[in-house]
């Protein structure tokens, strides 16, 4: 028998789903404005229709001798217990959530012959079936399917709108589903809980509105200095893909456990500190300002809340000069501070950000640079001595897998920190960040964690442990407005926006950086018109920002590189009317 034939899995045989009605009855029906979390997702939907997380798919655990009737009863209780699961979401003015007091959900029931692979593989097949058609926006926000064999349910999967649940809520649904399947006595709605309708009412209070306004002020301050692209690298390939590299490291988990015992901080903060140190060494930034995600599950009333609460936040992580233990504590403080400002009206944030982008001449990407979905169990790892950690490094692996197209230059996702460190690193542009680069960054994080496990590291020892040199940028690159800028990329955007042989950028013109000289046309006669045209073309160019100054001229001269040949008509920054 060949190795390939030994590893070949038997095919998954599933019948077409048979619809089974799940009737549900809740305590109330009502319609109210959306919560801040729902508005955040709604705003994101409008720009991310093809994103893989528009809905969240999950395997629902089943075990023992349970039948379809048990699943139907369990789903009915979940729908009665959690109003967000029986809500219709309406994108109106204002957007609203309409809770139904009763209705019917259709459960898809497939048959399998029982000879296929494990439950998880069957659940993934069920999920693909569920996602064969888009979720009906006018219907309920979730769909569920099960596979049964001779009357016993062997696998289950759920696909749910991000408007109804975030990843924290999905975990609650999974836990309650498994509990009720295993224990019939748990199949009751129980006492009333904090629901999205209640959250919307709470957020409309004067105190909560002030908090949301304070969050927007914090965002304004950070967006006024955040780099357009933290990880600005030159192109190394003519074309690229979207790729994720996954680190699996027992040594990293053991090291994080040892550091957590010493610093009394979370493992997520420890990994964030290591990521921050690696990125600072590569990028040259002494302080990192970057998007992250906040779960916003603060306080007992939100512990079992099924709704979407997670929103983007901006984290400020000072890196330069810190010993590693101090950097870990700084990371913990930075996360807490950013989470204090992570509930806000996303539509107001977008309006504010667009004004800042216009004034600064940048295009931000709000995909999180770092996101932790790892559960903090607090369970110490087994032997985390230096010898055990070094021994464990032999099993470290980095695997690659394709990902849906994305616009992020880099995104770290901490999936697990206990027992095995699972850290994903995703890029949407392998032209600038190669798979080898992804691998080297992940291994640098492991190197630093392993080195710090034995004791605190000085700033110099951190640099030695990371083992990576700064990004190599050409001599023509400039640092302007906190952004590393490639003038050749600015020129590329000018050519896209105005056409070839129209404009020329100068990295330095007198005492000004990034000055664009361009020939006027019928449609572009002023710096303001030139700036608007350039900004419309800037997206997708992470190493370009808008010129700091526009010089409008009669025509392009024979030698565009000679500034003295341009016949100047008027000039300005394009942001402030009235300049000449």
ChimeraX attribute file (.defattr): number of C-alpha atoms within 10 A of each C-alpha:
attribute: neighborCount
match mode: 1-to-1
recipient: residues
	/A:1	5
	/A:2	6
	/A:3	7
	/A:4	8
	/A:5	8
	/A:6	8
	/A:7	8
	/A:8	8
	/A:9	11
	/A:10	9
	/A:11	9
	/A:12	16
	/A:13	16
	/A:14	19
	/A:15	13
	/A:16	12
	/A:17	17
	/A:18	14
	/A:19	13
	/A:20	16
	/A:21	13
	/A:22	18
	/A:23	17
	/A:24	21
	/A:25	16
	/A:26	20
	/A:27	12
	/A:28	11
	/A:29	13
	/A:30	11
	/A:31	15
	/A:32	16
	/A:33	21
	/A:34	25
	/A:35	27
	/A:36	25
	/A:37	28
	/A:38	29
	/A:39	23
	/A:40	24
	/A:41	23
	/A:42	22
	/A:43	15
	/A:44	15
	/A:45	16
	/A:46	8
	/A:47	9
	/A:48	14
	/A:49	10
	/A:50	11
	/A:51	13
	/A:52	13
	/A:53	15
	/A:54	18
	/A:55	21
	/A:56	18
	/A:57	25
	/A:58	21
	/A:59	22
	/A:60	23
	/A:61	18
	/A:62	22
	/A:63	13
	/A:64	10
	/A:65	12
	/A:66	16
	/A:67	18
	/A:68	17
	/A:69	14
	/A:70	18
	/A:71	23
	/A:72	18
	/A:73	18
	/A:74	24
	/A:75	24
	/A:76	22
	/A:77	23
	/A:78	21
	/A:79	25
	/A:80	24
	/A:81	23
	/A:82	23
	/A:83	25
	/A:84	27
	/A:85	23
	/A:86	29
	/A:87	26
	/A:88	20
	/A:89	25
	/A:90	17
	/A:91	14
	/A:92	8
	/A:93	7
	/A:94	10
	/A:95	15
	/A:96	19
	/A:97	24
	/A:98	19
	/A:99	22
	/A:100	23
	/A:101	17
	/A:102	16
	/A:103	15
	/A:104	15
	/A:105	23
	/A:106	17
	/A:107	20
	/A:108	21
	/A:109	22
	/A:110	21
	/A:111	20
	/A:112	20
	/A:113	13
	/A:114	16
	/A:115	11
	/A:116	15
	/A:117	13
	/A:118	13
	/A:119	19
	/A:120	17
	/A:121	14
	/A:122	23
	/A:123	24
	/A:124	18
	/A:125	19
	/A:126	27
	/A:127	22
	/A:128	14
	/A:129	15
	/A:130	21
	/A:131	15
	/A:132	9
	/A:133	8
	/A:134	8
	/A:135	18
	/A:136	11
	/A:137	12
	/A:138	10
	/A:139	13
	/A:140	23
	/A:141	23
	/A:142	24
	/A:143	22
	/A:144	23
	/A:145	26
	/A:146	27
	/A:147	27
	/A:148	21
	/A:149	16
	/A:150	11
	/A:151	13
	/A:152	18
	/A:153	24
	/A:154	25
	/A:155	26
	/A:156	27
	/A:157	27
	/A:158	24
	/A:159	22
	/A:160	22
	/A:161	23
	/A:162	24
	/A:163	28
	/A:164	30
	/A:165	28
	/A:166	24
	/A:167	20
	/A:168	20
	/A:169	23
	/A:170	23
	/A:171	16
	/A:172	15
	/A:173	22
	/A:174	16
	/A:175	13
	/A:176	20
	/A:177	21
	/A:178	16
	/A:179	17
	/A:180	20
	/A:181	23
	/A:182	17
	/A:183	9
	/A:184	12
	/A:185	9
	/A:186	15
	/A:187	20
	/A:188	15
	/A:189	17
	/A:190	10
	/A:191	6
	/A:192	9
	/A:193	16
	/A:194	17
	/A:195	18
	/A:196	28
	/A:197	20
	/A:198	12
	/A:199	18
	/A:200	18
	/A:201	14
	/A:202	14
	/A:203	19
	/A:204	14
	/A:205	10
	/A:206	10
	/A:207	10
	/A:208	15
	/A:209	16
	/A:210	14
	/A:211	17
	/A:212	20
	/A:213	17
	/A:214	17
	/A:215	22
	/A:216	22
	/A:217	15
	/A:218	17
	/A:219	22
	/A:220	16
	/A:221	11
	/A:222	16
	/A:223	20
	/A:224	15
	/A:225	14
	/A:226	23
	/A:227	23
	/A:228	27
	/A:229	24
	/A:230	23
	/A:231	24
	/A:232	23
	/A:233	21
	/A:234	19
	/A:235	16
	/A:236	12
	/A:237	12
	/A:238	8
	/A:239	10
	/A:240	16
	/A:241	18
	/A:242	22
	/A:243	23
	/A:244	23
	/A:245	24
	/A:246	24
	/A:247	26
	/A:248	23
	/A:249	25
	/A:250	27
	/A:251	28
	/A:252	33
	/A:253	29
	/A:254	30
	/A:255	31
	/A:256	32
	/A:257	29
	/A:258	26
	/A:259	26
	/A:260	21
	/A:261	14
	/A:262	14
	/A:263	15
	/A:264	12
	/A:265	18
	/A:266	22
	/A:267	30
	/A:268	25
	/A:269	22
	/A:270	27
	/A:271	26
	/A:272	24
	/A:273	27
	/A:274	25
	/A:275	22
	/A:276	24
	/A:277	29
	/A:278	25
	/A:279	24
	/A:280	22
	/A:281	20
	/A:282	19
	/A:283	18
	/A:284	16
	/A:285	21
	/A:286	15
	/A:287	15
	/A:288	21
	/A:289	18
	/A:290	23
	/A:291	22
	/A:292	23
	/A:293	23
	/A:294	22
	/A:295	20
	/A:296	19
	/A:297	16
	/A:298	9
	/A:299	7
	/A:300	9
	/A:301	11
	/A:302	17
	/A:303	13
	/A:304	18
	/A:305	22
	/A:306	26
	/A:307	28
	/A:308	28
	/A:309	28
	/A:310	23
	/A:311	24
	/A:312	24
	/A:313	26
	/A:314	26
	/A:315	27
	/A:316	20
	/A:317	23
	/A:318	20
	/A:319	25
	/A:320	16
	/A:321	12
	/A:322	17
	/A:323	16
	/A:324	25
	/A:325	21
	/A:326	17
	/A:327	24
	/A:328	28
	/A:329	18
	/A:330	20
	/A:331	27
	/A:332	20
	/A:333	16
	/A:334	18
	/A:335	22
	/A:336	13
	/A:337	15
	/A:338	21
	/A:339	22
	/A:340	17
	/A:341	24
	/A:342	28
	/A:343	27
	/A:344	27
	/A:345	21
	/A:346	21
	/A:347	15
	/A:348	12
	/A:349	17
	/A:350	13
	/A:351	11
	/A:352	16
	/A:353	19
	/A:354	16
	/A:355	12
	/A:356	18
	/A:357	19
	/A:358	16
	/A:359	17
	/A:360	19
	/A:361	25
	/A:362	26
	/A:363	24
	/A:364	19
	/A:365	17
	/A:366	16
	/A:367	18
	/A:368	20
	/A:369	24
	/A:370	21
	/A:371	22
	/A:372	22
	/A:373	15
	/A:374	17
	/A:375	13
	/A:376	12
	/A:377	10
	/A:378	13
	/A:379	9
	/A:380	16
	/A:381	17
	/A:382	12
	/A:383	13
	/A:384	22
	/A:385	14
	/A:386	17
	/A:387	9
	/A:388	15
	/A:389	22
	/A:390	17
	/A:391	12
	/A:392	17
	/A:393	17
	/A:394	11
	/A:395	11
	/A:396	16
	/A:397	14
	/A:398	17
	/A:399	12
	/A:400	16
	/A:401	10
	/A:402	13
	/A:403	15
	/A:404	12
	/A:405	15
	/A:406	19
	/A:407	16
	/A:408	20
	/A:409	22
	/A:410	22
	/A:411	19
	/A:412	22
	/A:413	18
	/A:414	23
	/A:415	19
	/A:416	20
	/A:417	30
	/A:418	22
	/A:419	18
	/A:420	19
	/A:421	26
	/A:422	21
	/A:423	26
	/A:424	23
	/A:425	22
	/A:426	27
	/A:427	27
	/A:428	22
	/A:429	23
	/A:430	22
	/A:431	18
	/A:432	21
	/A:433	25
	/A:434	19
	/A:435	22
	/A:436	10
	/A:437	13
	/A:438	24
	/A:439	19
	/A:440	16
	/A:441	21
	/A:442	21
	/A:443	20
	/A:444	21
	/A:445	25
	/A:446	30
	/A:447	21
	/A:448	27
	/A:449	29
	/A:450	24
	/A:451	19
	/A:452	22
	/A:453	24
	/A:454	16
	/A:455	13
	/A:456	17
	/A:457	20
	/A:458	16
	/A:459	17
	/A:460	11
	/A:461	15
	/A:462	23
	/A:463	17
	/A:464	14
	/A:465	20
	/A:466	25
	/A:467	16
	/A:468	15
	/A:469	12
	/A:470	12
	/A:471	15
	/A:472	10
	/A:473	14
	/A:474	9
	/A:475	7
	/A:476	11
	/A:477	16
	/A:478	18
	/A:479	10
	/A:480	14
	/A:481	17
	/A:482	15
	/A:483	22
	/A:484	25
	/A:485	27
	/A:486	26
	/A:487	21
	/A:488	16
	/A:489	20
	/A:490	25
	/A:491	19
	/A:492	19
	/A:493	23
	/A:494	27
	/A:495	17
	/A:496	14
	/A:497	20
	/A:498	19
	/A:499	11
	/A:500	12
	/A:501	14
	/A:502	19
	/A:503	23
	/A:504	23
	/A:505	25
	/A:506	19
	/A:507	21
	/A:508	14
	/A:509	13
	/A:510	8
	/A:511	5
	/A:512	12
	/A:513	17
	/A:514	23
	/A:515	21
	/A:516	26
	/A:517	26
	/A:518	28
	/A:519	22
	/A:520	22
	/A:521	14
	/A:522	5
	/A:523	9
	/A:524	17
	/A:525	17
	/A:526	23
	/A:527	27
	/A:528	20
	/A:529	13
	/A:530	24
	/A:531	24
	/A:532	17
	/A:533	17
	/A:534	22
	/A:535	20
	/A:536	11
	/A:537	17
	/A:538	23
	/A:539	16
	/A:540	14
	/A:541	18
	/A:542	28
	/A:543	24
	/A:544	26
	/A:545	29
	/A:546	28
	/A:547	29
	/A:548	21
	/A:549	21
	/A:550	24
	/A:551	26
	/A:552	26
	/A:553	22
	/A:554	15
	/A:555	20
	/A:556	18
	/A:557	18
	/A:558	9
	/A:559	10
	/A:560	18
	/A:561	13
	/A:562	9
	/A:563	14
	/A:564	10
	/A:565	13
	/A:566	21
	/A:567	16
	/A:568	16
	/A:569	15
	/A:570	16
	/A:571	19
	/A:572	20
	/A:573	23
	/A:574	24
	/A:575	18
	/A:576	10
	/A:577	11
	/A:578	10
	/A:579	13
	/A:580	12
